């Protein structure tokens, strides 16, 4: 580079730091410009012939493209139809999943965002006009499992094909898990909504349970459950709310109201 005066611009995401040439600003100050807070995108879901359809503003989404992996990121072909494109990708919260953008949930209220931020940045760079639909896959981290051994899903038999941490899941009726899991989801959404690409997020899909479809963990093999204490207490509350007292319960279930001893 030859000698002379230069204007240097350094960009970080959507902020810019500009150093003017000396004749314009003969001091050692920097001019920092930023577009300010990025407003989140507003989207809606309509039913068209009984099927859900995402709209961003007034524009129906042309394609929702599922990405099996963000590490590595697959090639994104150009669209052949008009309208916005939405990229759905998985974000693993609690326990890592292959090829996903994992949020390291290291302790209560503590998270590491590097992998998620890197994945979102790569997606926006690969398809600047696309919108994002993060599928937030919520599972309990190992430290949570160790601290709440009495609030884990308890099956009648081991879950087939699984061992170690992958075979351990929280009871859906655990008050601690309901509170901690909700806080983790809120933290991830807040991080994305306050990030530089908030306007590229069209919607969120929250996933948990067997096959990430909110199915009970006992719907495979002979792993019947849940026999944990939180589930037992939740079932008792449901019976009490539904039937009111023991005679009404016995009558509804075809049992003697006054069983013989």
C-alpha positions as CSV (number, residue, x, y, z in Angstrom):
1,X,0.0,0.0,0.0
2,X,1.4,3.4,-1.0
3,X,1.7,6.4,1.3
4,X,-1.3,8.7,1.7
5,X,-4.4,9.4,3.5
6,X,-7.0,6.6,3.8
7,X,-10.6,6.2,5.1
8,X,-10.8,2.9,7.0
9,X,-14.1,1.2,7.6
10,X,-14.3,-1.8,9.9
11,X,-17.6,-3.7,9.9
12,X,-18.8,-6.1,12.6
13,X,-22.1,-7.6,11.8
14,X,-24.2,-4.5,11.0
15,X,-22.2,-1.9,12.9
16,X,-19.5,0.2,11.3
17,X,-16.5,2.0,12.7
18,X,-15.2,4.7,10.3
19,X,-11.8,6.5,10.6
20,X,-11.9,9.6,8.4
21,X,-8.8,11.0,6.6
22,X,-6.8,13.6,8.6
23,X,-8.0,16.6,6.5
24,X,-11.6,15.9,7.5
25,X,-11.0,15.1,11.1
26,X,-7.4,16.0,12.2
27,X,-7.9,14.4,15.6
28,X,-7.6,10.9,17.0
29,X,-11.3,10.4,17.3
30,X,-13.4,7.6,15.7
31,X,-16.8,8.0,14.2
32,X,-19.0,5.1,15.1
33,X,-22.2,4.5,13.2
34,X,-24.8,1.9,13.8
35,X,-28.4,1.3,12.6
36,X,-29.5,0.9,16.2
37,X,-31.8,-1.8,17.4
38,X,-32.8,-4.3,14.8
39,X,-36.6,-4.8,15.0
40,X,-37.8,-8.4,14.9
41,X,-39.8,-9.6,11.9
42,X,-43.6,-10.0,12.4
43,X,-45.1,-13.2,10.8
44,X,-48.4,-14.9,10.9
45,X,-49.7,-18.4,10.3
46,X,-52.9,-18.8,8.3
47,X,-54.8,-22.0,7.4
48,X,-55.1,-22.6,3.7
49,X,-57.3,-25.7,2.8
50,X,-56.7,-26.9,6.4
51,X,-52.9,-26.6,6.1
52,X,-50.8,-24.0,8.0
53,X,-49.1,-21.4,5.9
54,X,-46.5,-18.8,7.1
55,X,-46.9,-15.2,6.0
56,X,-44.2,-12.6,6.5
57,X,-45.9,-9.3,6.3
58,X,-48.4,-9.7,3.4
59,X,-46.2,-12.2,1.5
60,X,-46.9,-15.9,1.8
61,X,-43.7,-17.9,2.3
62,X,-42.8,-19.8,-0.9
63,X,-40.6,-22.5,0.6
64,X,-39.8,-23.8,4.1
65,X,-36.5,-25.6,3.5
66,X,-35.4,-28.1,6.2
67,X,-31.6,-28.2,6.8
68,X,-30.4,-31.6,8.1
69,X,-27.2,-29.9,9.2
70,X,-25.7,-26.5,9.8
71,X,-22.2,-28.0,10.5
72,X,-21.4,-28.3,7.6
73,X,-23.9,-26.0,6.0
74,X,-25.4,-27.6,2.8
75,X,-25.5,-25.7,-0.5
76,X,-28.6,-23.6,-0.9
77,X,-30.0,-23.7,-4.5
78,X,-31.8,-20.6,-5.9
79,X,-35.6,-20.6,-5.6
80,X,-37.7,-21.4,-8.7
81,X,-40.9,-19.8,-7.2
82,X,-41.5,-16.2,-6.0
83,X,-41.9,-15.3,-2.4
84,X,-39.7,-15.5,0.7
85,X,-37.7,-18.6,1.6
86,X,-37.6,-19.8,5.2
87,X,-34.7,-22.0,6.4
88,X,-35.6,-24.3,9.3
89,X,-32.6,-25.5,11.3
90,X,-32.3,-27.2,14.7
91,X,-30.9,-25.6,17.8
92,X,-30.0,-28.1,20.5
93,X,-30.5,-26.8,24.0
94,X,-29.2,-28.9,26.9
95,X,-27.9,-32.0,25.1
96,X,-26.0,-31.7,21.8
97,X,-27.3,-33.3,18.6
98,X,-25.2,-34.1,15.5
99,X,-25.0,-31.3,12.9
100,X,-27.0,-28.8,15.0
101,X,-26.3,-25.4,16.4
102,X,-25.9,-26.3,20.1
103,X,-26.5,-23.9,22.9
104,X,-24.2,-25.0,25.7
105,X,-26.3,-24.7,28.9
106,X,-23.5,-24.9,31.4
107,X,-25.3,-24.0,34.7
108,X,-28.6,-22.5,35.9
109,X,-29.0,-19.3,33.9
110,X,-25.6,-19.7,32.1
111,X,-25.3,-20.3,28.4
112,X,-22.6,-20.2,25.7
113,X,-23.8,-18.8,22.4
114,X,-20.8,-19.2,20.1
115,X,-22.1,-22.1,18.1
116,X,-25.6,-20.6,17.6
117,X,-24.2,-17.2,16.6
118,X,-21.9,-18.8,14.1
119,X,-24.6,-20.9,12.6
120,X,-27.0,-17.9,12.2
121,X,-24.3,-15.8,10.7
122,X,-23.4,-18.5,8.2
123,X,-27.1,-19.0,7.2
124,X,-27.6,-15.3,6.7
125,X,-24.4,-15.0,4.7
126,X,-25.4,-18.0,2.5
127,X,-28.9,-16.7,1.9
128,X,-29.2,-13.0,2.7
129,X,-32.8,-12.8,1.5
130,X,-34.0,-15.8,3.5
131,X,-35.7,-15.9,6.8
132,X,-34.9,-18.3,9.6
133,X,-37.1,-20.7,11.6
134,X,-35.1,-22.1,14.5
135,X,-36.4,-25.4,15.8
136,X,-35.5,-25.2,19.5
137,X,-34.9,-28.8,20.7
138,X,-35.1,-28.7,24.5
139,X,-33.5,-31.5,26.5
140,X,-32.1,-31.5,30.0
141,X,-28.3,-31.0,30.4
142,X,-26.3,-33.6,32.3
143,X,-25.7,-31.3,35.3
144,X,-29.5,-30.9,35.6
145,X,-30.0,-34.7,35.5
146,X,-27.4,-35.1,38.3
147,X,-29.1,-32.5,40.5
148,X,-32.6,-33.8,40.0
149,X,-32.4,-37.5,40.2
150,X,-35.9,-37.8,41.7
151,X,-37.5,-35.8,38.9
152,X,-36.3,-37.9,35.9
153,X,-38.6,-40.0,33.7
154,X,-38.9,-43.5,35.3
155,X,-39.6,-46.3,32.9
156,X,-40.7,-49.9,33.6
157,X,-37.8,-51.1,31.4
158,X,-34.7,-49.5,29.9
159,X,-35.3,-47.5,26.8
160,X,-34.1,-49.6,23.8
161,X,-30.9,-48.7,22.1
162,X,-30.0,-46.0,24.5
163,X,-27.5,-45.8,27.4
164,X,-25.7,-43.2,29.4
165,X,-26.8,-39.5,29.3
166,X,-28.9,-40.1,26.2
167,X,-31.2,-42.4,28.1
168,X,-31.9,-39.9,30.8
169,X,-34.7,-37.4,30.4
170,X,-36.7,-35.3,32.8
171,X,-40.3,-36.1,33.8
172,X,-42.8,-33.9,31.9
173,X,-44.5,-33.4,35.3
174,X,-41.3,-32.1,37.1
175,X,-42.0,-28.6,38.5
176,X,-38.3,-27.9,38.4
177,X,-37.9,-29.0,34.8
178,X,-41.0,-27.0,33.7
179,X,-39.5,-23.8,35.3
180,X,-35.9,-24.4,34.2
181,X,-36.8,-25.5,30.7
182,X,-39.1,-22.5,30.2
183,X,-36.3,-20.2,31.4
184,X,-33.8,-21.7,28.9
185,X,-36.2,-21.3,26.0
186,X,-36.8,-17.7,27.0
187,X,-33.1,-17.1,27.2
188,X,-32.5,-18.5,23.7
189,X,-35.3,-16.5,22.1
190,X,-34.2,-13.3,23.9
191,X,-30.7,-13.8,22.7
192,X,-31.8,-14.1,19.1
193,X,-34.3,-11.3,19.3
194,X,-31.7,-8.9,20.7
195,X,-29.0,-10.0,18.2
196,X,-28.0,-8.4,14.9
197,X,-30.2,-10.8,12.8
198,X,-33.4,-10.5,14.7
199,X,-35.2,-9.2,11.6
200,X,-34.3,-12.5,9.8
201,X,-36.1,-14.7,12.3
202,X,-39.6,-15.5,11.0
203,X,-40.8,-17.8,13.7
204,X,-39.8,-20.4,16.3
205,X,-40.6,-24.1,16.6
206,X,-40.3,-25.6,20.1
207,X,-39.6,-29.3,20.2
208,X,-39.1,-31.8,22.9
209,X,-40.0,-35.4,23.9
210,X,-39.6,-38.5,21.8
211,X,-38.6,-37.8,18.2
212,X,-38.9,-34.1,19.1
213,X,-42.6,-34.3,18.7
214,X,-43.7,-33.9,22.3
215,X,-44.4,-37.6,22.6
216,X,-44.0,-39.4,25.9
217,X,-40.6,-41.1,26.4
218,X,-42.4,-44.4,26.9
219,X,-43.8,-44.7,23.3
220,X,-41.0,-47.0,22.2
221,X,-40.4,-50.7,23.1
222,X,-41.4,-51.7,26.6
223,X,-40.2,-48.5,28.3
224,X,-43.6,-47.9,29.8
225,X,-43.8,-44.9,32.2
226,X,-43.7,-42.5,33.7
227,X,-43.5,-43.9,37.3
228,X,-41.6,-41.0,38.8
229,X,-42.7,-39.2,41.9
230,X,-43.5,-35.9,40.1
231,X,-45.7,-37.9,37.6
232,X,-47.5,-39.7,40.5
233,X,-48.3,-36.4,42.2
234,X,-49.4,-34.9,38.9
235,X,-51.8,-37.8,38.2
236,X,-53.2,-37.6,41.7
237,X,-53.9,-33.8,41.2
238,X,-55.6,-34.6,37.8
239,X,-57.8,-37.2,39.4
240,X,-58.8,-34.9,42.3
241,X,-59.6,-32.0,39.8
242,X,-61.5,-34.3,37.5
243,X,-63.6,-36.4,40.0
244,X,-63.5,-34.4,43.3
245,X,-63.5,-37.3,45.7
246,X,-62.8,-41.1,45.9
247,X,-66.4,-42.3,45.6
248,X,-66.9,-40.4,42.4
249,X,-63.6,-41.7,41.0
250,X,-64.6,-45.3,41.8
251,X,-68.0,-44.9,40.3
252,X,-66.5,-43.4,37.1
253,X,-64.0,-46.2,36.8
254,X,-66.5,-49.0,37.4
255,X,-65.2,-49.9,40.8
256,X,-67.2,-50.6,44.0
257,X,-67.8,-47.3,45.8
258,X,-67.3,-49.1,49.1
259,X,-64.8,-51.9,48.3
260,X,-65.0,-55.0,50.5
261,X,-62.1,-55.6,52.8
